[in-house]
Every structure is written in structure tokens, then in C-alpha cells.
Amino acid sequence: MITLLAPPLQEQVVHLIQKRTKLPAHKLKPTAHLYQDLGLDTLQVVEIIWDLEKRFQVEIPDDVPLQTVGDFIDFLAAHTK
């Protein structure tokens, strides 16, 4: 029996953001700022949050400071199994 392992969290987050924004994966480094570096707007960030909440079955509160790709990864690492 072959067991498929889920890709690492960072890879999953980058893939989801890439799918939503159509940005190349090499731009989605943990230090990439969502607004300044990636040029995202507020609606795109909200849609990414919704996608992440659905994918990881977690609620991301409005008061969580999410400014970089790494902020998403860090939050999910601390709040998922």
C-alpha cells in the first residue's frame, strides 16, 4: 500500500496563492510583501484568506497581521494539525 504524503505547508500555501493570483511561484517567497512586492489588492488578499480557511479548515481572524507570504505560512503552522 502506498501512502501519499501532503506537500509541505509552505508549498501548499504558495500553490494556493499562485492559483489565485496567477503569479509565478518564484515570486512567492516567504518574505514577499503582499501589497508592495506582489502588487495584490485587498480583495485578492481576502480571497486568499478564504481559500486558506477552506483548504486548512481554520478561521483566520480579521485582526491577524498578514503582510507577507510568510505570515500566512506562520499562522497556519501555528493553527493547524
Buried (B, 14 or more C-beta within 10 A) or exposed (E): EEEEEEEEBBEBBBBBBBEBBEBEEEBBBBEBBBEEBBEBEEEBBEBBBEBBEEBBEBEBEEEEEBEBBBBBBBBBEEEEE
